[in-house]
Amino acid sequence: MTEELKRINKFLSEVGYCSRREADKLIEAGRVTINGIVPEMGTKISTNDVVSVDGKNINNTKEAFVYIAFNKPVGIVCTTDTSVEKDNIIDFIKYPKRIFPIGRLDKPSEGLILLTDDGDIVNKILRASNNHEKEYIVTVDKPISQTFVERMSGGILLADLNKITKKCHVEKLSTYKFKIILTQGLNRQIRRMCEYLNYEVQTLKRVRIMNVKMDMPVGEYRELTKEEFTELNNLISNSTKDYNPINNRKK
């Protein structure tokens, strides 16, 4: 029986080294080798091939995946490139195993972000077509009007993308604070929606991703409970694994 070959980015994702997108970056940078040779993008490997990143062999033996919920502070950058950003999420958490964030939360924002070493679950969660809910609490610089609530929930035109944001749930919580639940992840979406209506975001906090709620202090993390992970798996059971890079953006 002929062995089924596997693309190198999928291999790195499945063994929990990084997401497929991060793997593509490593390959483009020439940091990945197969049997000592730098491969082209899309190269496939067999079980007999030796894959290395930065000269270190990658173990093809799977261990139990890690799933973490982290309350990101303002000022921390959601990147795995520790050589570029000193205030990066990986150095801040100092988890004993290599993990990477699922999606992004920009530097001025705080709140819930998930991290894992399971590349496949990353790809499923990040697909906008899966309509996974993300909930935020936002404060702005002036009183929130009913018109603001209606226009935000109905969709805002992002001119540079030539698209209107999806309809979403918006609820006024106090004079300057509102809750918003999104099912898409466009670049700086909430901030840009507010700017369109001449409001400026003062604070932005993500408090929920699908069924996982933020319940830890700022700067701390915890592993997902068995119940959370089971429900999370159910929510993404019909999700495609294909990655859509437009959704791996910041809020």
N, C-alpha and C positions, 0 to 999 in steps of 0.2 A: 504494500500500500504506500502510495506517495505521500510524503510528509507535507502538511500544509505550512507554507511559509508565512511569516508574520512581519508586517512593516515595523521598522525600528521604533517609530514613535509610539505605536501601540504596545510594543514590548515594554518600553520604559514606563508607560502608564500602568500596564497590568502588574508589573512587579512592584509598583508603588514608589518608583523613583521620582516621578514628576508627572504633571498632566501632559497630554499630547501637545498642547500649544507650547509649553515650556520645553518639551523634547525637540520640537521643530526649531526653536531658538538655539538650543544647544548644538543641533546638527548644523544649522546655518553658520554658527560661530566656529565650526570645526573642532568642537570639544568632544565629540563622540567618535569612537573608532569601532570597526568590526574586524576582528582578527588583525588589529594593528593598522588598519587602513581607514582613512576618513571617508565615510560613505556619502553618496548623493542623497538628496531628499527623496523619500519614498522607497529607499532600499529595503528589501525583505531579508529576513534572517531565518536560519534553521536552529534547531536545538543544539547543534554542534558548534555554532558560531560563538566567539567570545566577544561580548560587548563591553566596552569600557567608556567611562566619562572622566575626562581629565586624568587619564592614565590609570584609573581604578576600575577593576572588574566589577560588573554589576551581578549580584547574586540572583539567580533565577528561581530561588526557593522562596515561595510565598509565606509570609507570616500573617498573623491576624492584622487586619487593617485597623487604623486608628481614626476615630471621628470625634472632633473637638469643637465645642462652642466657646467662643472667646468674646469678651466685652472689650473691644478695641478703644483705647483712649484717643483723644484728639492728638495729632502730631505724629502718629505712627503710620508708616507707609506699608501698604499691602503688596509687598514684593518679596520674592525669594532670592533676589540678587543682592546678597549681603555685601558684595564688593562695591556697589553703587550707592546705596542708601544706608547711612549709619543708623537711622531711626526706623529700621525695617521690622516687620512683624515677627520674622523668624528669630532674630537676635533678642527681641523683647521677650518672647515666650520662653525661649531656651528649652524647647521640648527635646527629650533625649533621642528622638527618632526623627528622620527627615519627613517633614510634612509641608503642605502648601495650601494657601487659602483657596476657597471656592468662591470665585468672583472677587469683587473689589469693594472697598469703602474708602473714599478719598481722605486725604490727610486731615482736612479740617472737620471731618465727621467722626462720630463715635458710635459705638454700639455693636450689635451682634454680627459676627462673621464666623463661618464654619471653616475648619481646616481638616485635612485628611491626607493620607498617602494612597488613597484609592482613586486612581485616575478615571475610571469609568463612571463613578458616581459624580465626579466633577462635571464631566461632559453632559450627563443627563440633566443635572440641576441647572446648568447655564443656558440651556436651550429656551429661548423666549417663547417658542411655540408650545411649550409645556404649561405655560400660564401659572407658574408657581408664585404664590403670594409672598410679598415682602412688605412688612409694616414699619412705618417710620413716625416719629414724633418730631415736629418741626416748629421752631419759633421764628417769627419774622419781625421786621423793624417797625411795622405800623399795624393798626387795628385791622382784623380780618373781617371783611364784609361778606354778605351772602353772595354777592356777585363773584367774589374771589372763589368761594367754595364751589359755586356752580360751574365756573369756567375751568377751574383746575380739574374737577371731576369729569367734565365733558370732553376734555382733550385740548391740548395746546399745540399750536403749530411751531415746530422747530425748523426754522427756515433753511438752515444750512444742510439739514438732512432731507428737506422737502417732504416731511411727514408730520402727521398729527399724532400726538401721544394717545395711547389707548385710554378708553374710559376707565376711570378708577374711583375708588371710594375715598371721599374726603369728608372729614368731620371736624367742625370747629370745637376746640376743647376749652379755650378761654380767649381773652381779647387778642392775644398775640400768638397763640399756640394752636396747632391743628394736627390731626392724625391723617395719614395718607397710606393707602394700601395699593401697591403697584404689582403688575404682573408682567412687566417688561423691565429691561435694564439698559436704557440709553445713557450715553455719556453725560454725567452731571445732570441727570434728568430733572430732579426736584428743584435744584437751584435754578436751572434754566427756565423751567415752567414759572417759577416765582418771578424771575427777572422779567419775563415777558409781560407780566401783570404789574410791573413796577414795584415789586416787593423784593426785599433783600433778606436772605436766610441768615439768621443769627446763630442758631444751633440746629443741628440735624443729628438725630439719634435713631438707629435701626433697632427695633425691639423684638422683631419676629421674622423668621425665615420659615415659611410653610408652617409646620407644626412645632418648630423649635422656638421657644421663647427665651428671651434674655432674663436670667434670674441670678446673675452673679455680679459682684462689684466691678467697677471699671478697672481694667488691667488684669483681671483674673479669668481663668478658663476652667472648663470641666469637660469630661467626656460625656457624650450623649448617653442617655439611659437606654436600656434594652427596649423599653416601650417607645421611646422617641425614634430609635433607629428602625424599629419594625414599622411604625406608621410612616416614617420618611420613605422607606422602601416601597410601601404600598402607594404612596403619592406619586412616585416616579416610575412605577412599574410599567407604564405604557410610554415612557419617554424614550426618544431616540438617543443613541449615544453620540451621534454626530455633533461636532462642536461648531458653534456659530460665533465667530469672534466678536461680532458687534455687541454681544451681550456681556462680554467680559470687561465691563467698563465701570466707571466710578459713579457714585451718587453725590 
